[in-house]
Amino acid sequence: MFMFRNFKHIVLALFFVTLTAQLSQAAARITVEQSGAINGSGMDGVAGIDLTISYDTSLLVISSPPATKGPLVSNSLFTANTPSPGTIRIAVVSSSPFSSSGQIAAIRFASNAGKGGIKSISATTIDSNGKQMPVQASVGASNTSDASTSPTTSTATTPGYIGTVLMQTDTQQTKTEPPVPEEEKVIAPESTPQQPTEPDIAEPTQTATANKVPVEEKTEGSKQTTVFKGIVDRMKSYKGDKSLPILAALFRKEISKFISQEPAVVLSDGKSKIKIIVDLPTHIATSPNFAMNEATLLSVKREAGNNRRWTIEALPEKNAWKSTLVIIAGDEDFEYPLTVAPSVAGRLKLDETGWNAFLKESGTAERPLNDLNQDGVRDHIDEFIFIANYVAATQANPKPSK
């Protein structure tokens, strides 16, 4: 709850559901020093932090990534970005409350033309139940009068959950691109079938929950992260026949045994919503937290009479092609890629004639044609966007097969 130029942007919406929590009566204190260190004290009971920091662009230039997480929040989900010049946004969420005091983050400066430069900070904190907690945020005293404004103090007043935070993809601390199989083999028919057989998708020998779906497992300390591979990964590694019906069949293979989306393909036009069904594995005993990348989380509901089934409604960001649902459950994180793509309606002919022309008319490396995600390259992502639009516009958009 992040179009695309040199940096992809991720919108991360953090929505917290019921967990046991220990509330602190005293207000937490968060201070950002002119050195860039962000420290917290009295943080007992706090499980989520949203910070907005402004700085003088004539004095400070922020590096990439703009900030790194500190020891106090070492086991949390951490995001940071600079959505506009002069502003840094940082969001932190944990499945268990923080404790005591320590460093939350450190802003990274690429250059500093003078002393000082950080002007203001605002903060929102919540407990593990998603309830707002009192907090005071302030800027440490400047070492010199070079700072353009005096340090400011703010107290959060916004209610509810930590909302929308923009971040650059390359600033995620735990996110890496999952590897894809070297080759996916498909036996193509001699002629184009009316109802093609679905290609066999290469699968790893180990999975996170004994489900035979493509995943990558990562361990950071005691926390395990499972990254499911989506349709874009299949398109990247696929080496078989590129006829339209065969590639459309790649969209019908399920991504996860316990997570699914409706409809199977959503065009990210800024209006079309997506519903995600999560049936938590039986070994997970902790109520989950949910976060969205490149989408706004609209609602989370647990099914009556079934405490393992959750229904999430979200709105993919306009022109997104890589939205992700993040589930934080105890010592496990799950990253599920949604199948979303920018709409190309009216720009391309979504049939076999249009597809064949699309493959043929790719342009050159210097001047690519039909660069649908506008990243300056004609590659598998552009093919994914075309096929996704075709699937969404035809009867080839059923629920994924088991």
VOTI-756396 format. One record per residue (C-alpha): z, x negated, y; residue number from 1; residue in three letters. Coordinates in pm, whole numbers, plus 50000, padded with zeros to 5 digits. Example, Ala and Ser with C-alpha at 12.3 -4.5 7.8 and 13.67 -1.06 7.14 Angstrom:
! residues 2
+-------+-------+-------+-----+-----+
|     Z |     X |     Y |   n | res |
+-------+-------+-------+-----+-----+
| 50780 | 48770 | 49550 |   1 | ALA |
| 50714 | 48633 | 49894 |   2 | SER |
+-------+-------+-------+-----+-----+
***
This chain:
! residues 402
+-------+-------+-------+-----+-----+
|     Z |     X |     Y |   n | res |
+-------+-------+-------+-----+-----+
| 50000 | 50000 | 50000 |   1 | MET |
| 49395 | 49522 | 50231 |   2 | PHE |
| 48644 | 49455 | 50538 |   3 | MET |
| 48569 | 49158 | 50394 |   4 | PHE |
| 48466 | 48846 | 50576 |   5 | ARG |
| 48614 | 48500 | 50513 |   6 | ASN |
| 48951 | 48655 | 50428 |   7 | PHE |
| 49011 | 48967 | 50231 |   8 | LYS |
| 49292 | 49181 | 50357 |   9 | HIS |
| 49538 | 49357 | 50150 |  10 | ILE |
| 49732 | 49658 | 50253 |  11 | VAL |
| 50060 | 49673 | 50072 |  12 | LEU |
| 50263 | 49997 | 50080 |  13 | ALA |
| 50608 | 49960 | 49923 |  14 | LEU |
| 50761 | 50284 | 49792 |  15 | PHE |
| 51102 | 50278 | 49627 |  16 | PHE |
| 51229 | 50526 | 49366 |  17 | VAL |
| 51582 | 50589 | 49241 |  18 | THR |
| 51781 | 50288 | 49125 |  19 | LEU |
| 52156 | 50231 | 49126 |  20 | THR |
| 52259 | 50057 | 49446 |  21 | ALA |
| 52558 | 49907 | 49620 |  22 | GLN |
| 52563 | 49993 | 49989 |  23 | LEU |
| 52697 | 49763 | 50256 |  24 | SER |
| 52888 | 49924 | 50542 |  25 | GLN |
| 52831 | 49639 | 50786 |  26 | ALA |
| 52490 | 49580 | 50940 |  27 | ALA |
| 52288 | 49295 | 50796 |  28 | ALA |
| 52174 | 49031 | 51043 |  29 | ARG |
| 51832 | 48865 | 51043 |  30 | ILE |
| 51748 | 48578 | 51276 |  31 | THR |
| 51420 | 48396 | 51326 |  32 | VAL |
| 51463 | 48046 | 51465 |  33 | GLU |
| 51207 | 47876 | 51686 |  34 | GLN |
| 51148 | 47636 | 51396 |  35 | SER |
| 51012 | 47931 | 51196 |  36 | GLY |
| 51310 | 47969 | 50962 |  37 | ALA |
| 51408 | 48332 | 50900 |  38 | ILE |
| 51768 | 48366 | 50786 |  39 | ASN |
| 51971 | 48664 | 50673 |  40 | GLY |
| 52346 | 48722 | 50659 |  41 | SER |
| 52546 | 49015 | 50527 |  42 | GLY |
| 52253 | 49105 | 50303 |  43 | MET |
| 52462 | 49255 | 50022 |  44 | ASP |
| 52300 | 49577 | 49901 |  45 | GLY |
| 51966 | 49514 | 50075 |  46 | VAL |
| 51666 | 49540 | 49837 |  47 | ALA |
| 51374 | 49571 | 50080 |  48 | GLY |
| 51291 | 49404 | 50411 |  49 | ILE |
| 51007 | 49471 | 50656 |  50 | ASP |
| 50971 | 49228 | 50948 |  51 | LEU |
| 50737 | 49218 | 51246 |  52 | THR |
| 50747 | 48898 | 51450 |  53 | ILE |
| 50553 | 48831 | 51770 |  54 | SER |
| 50468 | 48486 | 51900 |  55 | TYR |
| 50289 | 48322 | 52189 |  56 | ASP |
| 49939 | 48222 | 52073 |  57 | THR |
| 49911 | 47968 | 52356 |  58 | SER |
| 50202 | 47776 | 52206 |  59 | LEU |
| 50182 | 47845 | 51833 |  60 | LEU |
| 49906 | 47840 | 51575 |  61 | VAL |
| 50006 | 47982 | 51235 |  62 | ILE |
| 49878 | 47816 | 50918 |  63 | SER |
| 49752 | 47978 | 50601 |  64 | SER |
| 49955 | 48100 | 50424 |  65 | PRO |
| 50153 | 48207 | 50732 |  66 | PRO |
| 50491 | 48211 | 50558 |  67 | ALA |
| 50664 | 48123 | 50232 |  68 | THR |
| 50959 | 48297 | 50066 |  69 | LYS |
| 51308 | 48153 | 50090 |  70 | GLY |
| 51581 | 48107 | 49827 |  71 | PRO |
| 51756 | 48435 | 49916 |  72 | LEU |
| 51453 | 48638 | 49799 |  73 | VAL |
| 51317 | 48398 | 49536 |  74 | SER |
| 51286 | 48666 | 49265 |  75 | ASN |
| 51127 | 48931 | 49488 |  76 | SER |
| 50776 | 49055 | 49562 |  77 | LEU |
| 50686 | 48881 | 49890 |  78 | PHE |
| 50390 | 48938 | 50122 |  79 | THR |
| 50307 | 48791 | 50461 |  80 | ALA |
| 50010 | 48807 | 50695 |  81 | ASN |
| 49889 | 48786 | 51051 |  82 | THR |
| 49715 | 49122 | 51107 |  83 | PRO |
| 49635 | 49033 | 51468 |  84 | SER |
| 49675 | 48726 | 51690 |  85 | PRO |
| 50032 | 48693 | 51801 |  86 | GLY |
| 50184 | 48900 | 51520 |  87 | THR |
| 50323 | 48815 | 51175 |  88 | ILE |
| 50416 | 49085 | 50924 |  89 | ARG |
| 50643 | 49008 | 50629 |  90 | ILE |
| 50755 | 49247 | 50354 |  91 | ALA |
| 50997 | 49173 | 50071 |  92 | VAL |
| 51105 | 49400 | 49785 |  93 | VAL |
| 51325 | 49342 | 49482 |  94 | SER |
| 51427 | 49553 | 49185 |  95 | SER |
| 51788 | 49444 | 49246 |  96 | SER |
| 51977 | 49396 | 49574 |  97 | PRO |
| 52004 | 49062 | 49748 |  98 | PHE |
| 52346 | 48912 | 49798 |  99 | SER |
| 52534 | 48727 | 50070 | 100 | SER |
| 52334 | 48505 | 50303 | 101 | SER |
| 52046 | 48260 | 50298 | 102 | GLY |
| 51691 | 48191 | 50404 | 103 | GLN |
| 51449 | 48483 | 50370 | 104 | ILE |
| 51130 | 48301 | 50466 | 105 | ALA |
| 50982 | 48015 | 50664 | 106 | ALA |
| 50689 | 48063 | 50901 | 107 | ILE |
| 50433 | 47785 | 50868 | 108 | ARG |
| 50291 | 47640 | 51191 | 109 | PHE |
| 49956 | 47465 | 51192 | 110 | ALA |
| 50020 | 47340 | 51545 | 111 | SER |
| 50275 | 47387 | 51820 | 112 | ASN |
| 50166 | 47310 | 52176 | 113 | ALA |
| 50518 | 47337 | 52309 | 114 | GLY |
| 50874 | 47412 | 52215 | 115 | LYS |
| 50959 | 47771 | 52128 | 116 | GLY |
| 50692 | 48035 | 52119 | 117 | GLY |
| 50845 | 48305 | 51898 | 118 | ILE |
| 50906 | 48601 | 52128 | 119 | LYS |
| 51053 | 48894 | 51934 | 120 | SER |
| 51141 | 49033 | 51593 | 121 | ILE |
| 51192 | 49385 | 51460 | 122 | SER |
| 51329 | 49466 | 51117 | 123 | ALA |
| 51377 | 49750 | 50870 | 124 | THR |
| 51593 | 49717 | 50559 | 125 | THR |
| 51655 | 49956 | 50272 | 126 | ILE |
| 51873 | 49963 | 49963 | 127 | ASP |
| 51754 | 50008 | 49606 | 128 | SER |
| 51754 | 50386 | 49649 | 129 | ASN |
| 51505 | 50361 | 49933 | 130 | GLY |
| 51768 | 50456 | 50192 | 131 | LYS |
| 51761 | 50277 | 50524 | 132 | GLN |
| 52040 | 50029 | 50590 | 133 | MET |
| 52163 | 49910 | 50930 | 134 | PRO |
| 52025 | 49577 | 51045 | 135 | VAL |
| 52026 | 49365 | 51358 | 136 | GLN |
| 51738 | 49126 | 51418 | 137 | ALA |
| 51719 | 48858 | 51684 | 138 | SER |
| 51530 | 48547 | 51790 | 139 | VAL |
| 51723 | 48222 | 51797 | 140 | GLY |
| 51772 | 48059 | 52135 | 141 | ALA |
| 51481 | 47850 | 52259 | 142 | SER |
| 51532 | 47475 | 52283 | 143 | ASN |
| 51348 | 47469 | 52613 | 144 | THR |
| 51222 | 47694 | 52885 | 145 | SER |
| 50866 | 47656 | 52758 | 146 | ASP |
| 50898 | 47982 | 52564 | 147 | ALA |
| 50723 | 48254 | 52759 | 148 | SER |
| 50989 | 48520 | 52708 | 149 | THR |
| 51357 | 48538 | 52638 | 150 | SER |
| 51476 | 48598 | 52281 | 151 | PRO |
| 51503 | 48965 | 52193 | 152 | THR |
| 51719 | 49165 | 51959 | 153 | THR |
| 51618 | 49483 | 51780 | 154 | SER |
| 51780 | 49730 | 51548 | 155 | THR |
| 51557 | 49922 | 51307 | 156 | ALA |
| 51538 | 50294 | 51360 | 157 | THR |
| 51249 | 50396 | 51140 | 158 | THR |
| 51354 | 50593 | 50831 | 159 | PRO |
| 51234 | 50616 | 50474 | 160 | GLY |
| 51051 | 50346 | 50286 | 161 | TYR |
| 50894 | 50022 | 50394 | 162 | ILE |
| 50547 | 50130 | 50494 | 163 | GLY |
| 50210 | 49967 | 50544 | 164 | THR |
| 50193 | 49588 | 50563 | 165 | VAL |
| 49866 | 49398 | 50609 | 166 | LEU |
| 49833 | 49067 | 50436 | 167 | MET |
| 49566 | 48814 | 50354 | 168 | GLN |
| 49487 | 48776 | 49987 | 169 | THR |
| 49548 | 48402 | 49985 | 170 | ASP |
| 49908 | 48445 | 50106 | 171 | THR |
| 50042 | 48613 | 49793 | 172 | GLN |
| 50291 | 48386 | 49626 | 173 | GLN |
| 50265 | 48523 | 49274 | 174 | THR |
| 49911 | 48654 | 49271 | 175 | LYS |
| 49636 | 48456 | 49102 | 176 | THR |
| 49296 | 48562 | 48986 | 177 | GLU |
| 49318 | 48640 | 48614 | 178 | PRO |
| 49086 | 48438 | 48394 | 179 | PRO |
| 48809 | 48626 | 48218 | 180 | VAL |
| 48665 | 48568 | 47872 | 181 | PRO |
| 48391 | 48311 | 47860 | 182 | GLU |
| 48149 | 48558 | 47709 | 183 | GLU |
| 48132 | 48927 | 47622 | 184 | GLU |
| 47877 | 49006 | 47355 | 185 | LYS |
| 47683 | 49330 | 47351 | 186 | VAL |
| 47421 | 49422 | 47097 | 187 | ILE |
| 47157 | 49591 | 47309 | 188 | ALA |
| 46919 | 49849 | 47158 | 189 | PRO |
| 46548 | 49778 | 47148 | 190 | GLU |
| 46485 | 50058 | 47393 | 191 | SER |
| 46704 | 50219 | 47659 | 192 | THR |
| 46912 | 50489 | 47485 | 193 | PRO |
| 46992 | 50827 | 47631 | 194 | GLN |
| 47355 | 50789 | 47523 | 195 | GLN |
| 47420 | 50416 | 47486 | 196 | PRO |
| 47680 | 50270 | 47258 | 197 | THR |
| 47968 | 50127 | 47456 | 198 | GLU |
| 47970 | 49747 | 47469 | 199 | PRO |
| 48247 | 49560 | 47292 | 200 | ASP |
| 48481 | 49408 | 47548 | 201 | ILE |
| 48637 | 49074 | 47461 | 202 | ALA |
| 49013 | 49102 | 47415 | 203 | GLU |
| 49290 | 48840 | 47408 | 204 | PRO |
| 49503 | 48782 | 47101 | 205 | THR |
| 49831 | 48838 | 47289 | 206 | GLN |
| 49924 | 49123 | 47520 | 207 | THR |
| 50227 | 49222 | 47719 | 208 | ALA |
| 50320 | 49538 | 47530 | 209 | THR |
| 50134 | 49508 | 47201 | 210 | ALA |
| 49841 | 49701 | 47355 | 211 | ASN |
| 49500 | 49553 | 47284 | 212 | LYS |
| 49371 | 49551 | 47638 | 213 | VAL |
| 49263 | 49249 | 47845 | 214 | PRO |
| 49565 | 49109 | 48026 | 215 | VAL |
| 49707 | 48786 | 48156 | 216 | GLU |
| 50077 | 48713 | 48122 | 217 | GLU |
| 50263 | 48493 | 48370 | 218 | LYS |
| 50626 | 48393 | 48373 | 219 | THR |
| 50809 | 48296 | 48693 | 220 | GLU |
| 51169 | 48213 | 48615 | 221 | GLY |
| 51301 | 48504 | 48412 | 222 | SER |
| 51039 | 48747 | 48543 | 223 | LYS |
| 50719 | 48827 | 48352 | 224 | GLN |
| 50406 | 48948 | 48526 | 225 | THR |
| 50127 | 49123 | 48336 | 226 | THR |
| 49788 | 49132 | 48509 | 227 | VAL |
| 49540 | 49377 | 48356 | 228 | PHE |
| 49173 | 49286 | 48385 | 229 | LYS |
| 48957 | 49547 | 48551 | 230 | GLY |
| 48591 | 49648 | 48556 | 231 | ILE |
| 48502 | 49377 | 48808 | 232 | VAL |
| 48624 | 49114 | 48559 | 233 | ASP |
| 48408 | 49273 | 48290 | 234 | ARG |
| 48105 | 49262 | 48517 | 235 | MET |
| 48172 | 48896 | 48594 | 236 | LYS |
| 48194 | 48784 | 48232 | 237 | SER |
| 47933 | 49020 | 48084 | 238 | TYR |
| 47625 | 48834 | 47953 | 239 | LYS |
| 47430 | 49110 | 47779 | 240 | GLY |
| 47157 | 49356 | 47864 | 241 | ASP |
| 47177 | 49464 | 48229 | 242 | LYS |
| 47013 | 49802 | 48189 | 243 | SER |
| 47182 | 50075 | 48389 | 244 | LEU |
| 47317 | 50283 | 48094 | 245 | PRO |
| 47461 | 49976 | 47923 | 246 | ILE |
| 47645 | 49857 | 48234 | 247 | LEU |
| 47771 | 50208 | 48302 | 248 | ALA |
| 47932 | 50195 | 47958 | 249 | ALA |
| 48152 | 49907 | 48078 | 250 | LEU |
| 48329 | 50159 | 48300 | 251 | PHE |
| 48432 | 50375 | 48005 | 252 | ARG |
| 48655 | 50123 | 47833 | 253 | LYS |
| 49023 | 50178 | 47915 | 254 | GLU |
| 49203 | 49908 | 48112 | 255 | ILE |
| 49558 | 49977 | 47995 | 256 | SER |
| 49718 | 50176 | 47714 | 257 | LYS |
| 49984 | 50322 | 47943 | 258 | PHE |
| 49816 | 50338 | 48287 | 259 | ILE |
| 49510 | 50541 | 48382 | 260 | SER |
| 49344 | 50677 | 48693 | 261 | GLN |
| 49174 | 51006 | 48781 | 262 | GLU |
| 48887 | 51021 | 48851 | 263 | PRO |
| 48768 | 50720 | 48657 | 264 | ALA |
| 48581 | 50589 | 48964 | 265 | VAL |
| 48678 | 50657 | 49326 | 266 | VAL |
| 48457 | 50576 | 49624 | 267 | LEU |
| 48664 | 50417 | 49899 | 268 | SER |
| 48536 | 50629 | 50185 | 269 | ASP |
| 48878 | 50653 | 50351 | 270 | GLY |
| 48913 | 51017 | 50244 | 271 | LYS |
| 48897 | 51032 | 49864 | 272 | SER |
| 49237 | 51018 | 49696 | 273 | LYS |
| 49319 | 50877 | 49354 | 274 | ILE |
| 49577 | 50989 | 49099 | 275 | LYS |
| 49737 | 50731 | 48870 | 276 | ILE |
| 49930 | 50826 | 48557 | 277 | ILE |
| 50189 | 50575 | 48432 | 278 | VAL |
| 50358 | 50619 | 48094 | 279 | ASP |
| 50618 | 50343 | 48089 | 280 | LEU |
| 50648 | 50147 | 47762 | 281 | PRO |
| 50953 | 50243 | 47557 | 282 | THR |
| 51114 | 49900 | 47592 | 283 | HIS |
| 51151 | 49943 | 47969 | 284 | ILE |
| 51487 | 50103 | 48050 | 285 | ALA |
| 51483 | 50048 | 48429 | 286 | THR |
| 51343 | 50297 | 48680 | 287 | SER |
| 51034 | 50141 | 48841 | 288 | PRO |
| 50934 | 50053 | 49195 | 289 | ASN |
| 50570 | 50091 | 49296 | 290 | PHE |
| 50352 | 49905 | 49545 | 291 | ALA |
| 49985 | 49934 | 49639 | 292 | MET |
| 49736 | 49666 | 49744 | 293 | ASN |
| 49438 | 49783 | 49953 | 294 | GLU |
| 49561 | 50142 | 49933 | 295 | ALA |
| 49823 | 50363 | 50092 | 296 | THR |
| 50076 | 50513 | 49854 | 297 | LEU |
| 50108 | 50886 | 49934 | 298 | LEU |
| 50352 | 51014 | 49673 | 299 | SER |
| 50539 | 50926 | 49354 | 300 | VAL |
| 50662 | 51193 | 49114 | 301 | LYS |
| 50837 | 51172 | 48780 | 302 | ARG |
| 50728 | 51437 | 48531 | 303 | GLU |
| 50994 | 51697 | 48458 | 304 | ALA |
| 51130 | 51653 | 48107 | 305 | GLY |
| 50960 | 51315 | 48064 | 306 | ASN |
| 51144 | 51032 | 48238 | 307 | ASN |
| 50879 | 50779 | 48137 | 308 | ARG |
| 50577 | 50950 | 48293 | 309 | ARG |
| 50510 | 50896 | 48664 | 310 | TRP |
| 50227 | 51038 | 48873 | 311 | THR |
| 50121 | 50841 | 49178 | 312 | ILE |
| 49884 | 50964 | 49448 | 313 | GLU |
| 49720 | 50706 | 49671 | 314 | ALA |
| 49442 | 50671 | 49927 | 315 | LEU |
| 49229 | 50358 | 49880 | 316 | PRO |
| 49157 | 50169 | 50199 | 317 | GLU |
| 48810 | 50233 | 50337 | 318 | LYS |
| 48548 | 50004 | 50180 | 319 | ASN |
| 48798 | 49856 | 49934 | 320 | ALA |
| 48670 | 49733 | 49600 | 321 | TRP |
| 48984 | 49563 | 49472 | 322 | LYS |
| 49281 | 49798 | 49503 | 323 | SER |
| 49580 | 49730 | 49282 | 324 | THR |
| 49890 | 49918 | 49167 | 325 | LEU |
| 50196 | 49695 | 49129 | 326 | VAL |
| 50483 | 49819 | 48911 | 327 | ILE |
| 50820 | 49644 | 48932 | 328 | ILE |
| 51044 | 49739 | 48640 | 329 | ALA |
| 51348 | 49524 | 48570 | 330 | GLY |
| 51235 | 49174 | 48474 | 331 | ASP |
| 50871 | 49280 | 48436 | 332 | GLU |
| 50591 | 49328 | 48687 | 333 | ASP |
| 50257 | 49491 | 48607 | 334 | PHE |
| 49940 | 49463 | 48816 | 335 | GLU |
| 49685 | 49733 | 48740 | 336 | TYR |
| 49340 | 49715 | 48906 | 337 | PRO |
| 49206 | 50049 | 49027 | 338 | LEU |
| 48837 | 50120 | 48988 | 339 | THR |
| 48730 | 50179 | 49347 | 340 | VAL |
| 48417 | 50082 | 49539 | 341 | ALA |
| 48263 | 50130 | 49884 | 342 | PRO |
| 48018 | 50418 | 49908 | 343 | SER |
| 47649 | 50324 | 49931 | 344 | VAL |
| 47525 | 50684 | 49946 | 345 | ALA |
| 47203 | 50706 | 50146 | 346 | GLY |
| 47151 | 50331 | 50139 | 347 | ARG |
| 47036 | 50285 | 49779 | 348 | LEU |
| 46863 | 50500 | 49523 | 349 | LYS |
| 47122 | 50552 | 49249 | 350 | LEU |
| 46899 | 50572 | 48942 | 351 | ASP |
| 46720 | 50333 | 48709 | 352 | GLU |
| 46436 | 50278 | 48955 | 353 | THR |
| 46682 | 50193 | 49228 | 354 | GLY |
| 46882 | 49968 | 48996 | 355 | TRP |
| 46577 | 49773 | 48882 | 356 | ASN |
| 46474 | 49724 | 49245 | 357 | ALA |
| 46829 | 49617 | 49330 | 358 | PHE |
| 46823 | 49347 | 49061 | 359 | LEU |
| 46478 | 49227 | 49162 | 360 | LYS |
| 46532 | 49222 | 49537 | 361 | GLU |
| 46830 | 48991 | 49567 | 362 | SER |
| 46703 | 48777 | 49853 | 363 | GLY |
| 46802 | 48411 | 49881 | 364 | THR |
| 47129 | 48223 | 49890 | 365 | ALA |
| 47088 | 48184 | 50265 | 366 | GLU |
| 46982 | 48546 | 50322 | 367 | ARG |
| 47103 | 48770 | 50039 | 368 | PRO |
| 46980 | 49127 | 50021 | 369 | LEU |
| 47205 | 49424 | 49944 | 370 | ASN |
| 47524 | 49225 | 49990 | 371 | ASP |
| 47730 | 49540 | 49940 | 372 | LEU |
| 48075 | 49387 | 50002 | 373 | ASN |
| 47945 | 49177 | 50293 | 374 | GLN |
| 48084 | 48846 | 50172 | 375 | ASP |
| 47757 | 48656 | 50219 | 376 | GLY |
| 47684 | 48632 | 49845 | 377 | VAL |
| 47485 | 48844 | 49600 | 378 | ARG |
| 47691 | 48842 | 49280 | 379 | ASP |
| 47864 | 49055 | 49016 | 380 | HIS |
| 48075 | 49231 | 49281 | 381 | ILE |
| 47764 | 49381 | 49439 | 382 | ASP |
| 47643 | 49489 | 49095 | 383 | GLU |
| 47984 | 49645 | 49030 | 384 | PHE |
| 47963 | 49843 | 49355 | 385 | ILE |
| 47615 | 49977 | 49269 | 386 | PHE |
| 47715 | 50080 | 48915 | 387 | ILE |
| 48041 | 50234 | 49040 | 388 | ALA |
| 47845 | 50452 | 49282 | 389 | ASN |
| 47605 | 50549 | 49005 | 390 | TYR |
| 47889 | 50639 | 48769 | 391 | VAL |
| 48068 | 50837 | 49039 | 392 | ALA |
| 47749 | 51030 | 49122 | 393 | ALA |
| 47646 | 51119 | 48766 | 394 | THR |
| 47782 | 51260 | 48444 | 395 | GLN |
| 47863 | 50902 | 48348 | 396 | ALA |
| 48207 | 50941 | 48509 | 397 | ASN |
| 48422 | 51076 | 48223 | 398 | PRO |
| 48780 | 50980 | 48145 | 399 | LYS |
| 48795 | 50630 | 47993 | 400 | PRO |
| 48764 | 50622 | 47616 | 401 | SER |
| 49047 | 50495 | 47397 | 402 | LYS |
+-------+-------+-------+-----+-----+
***
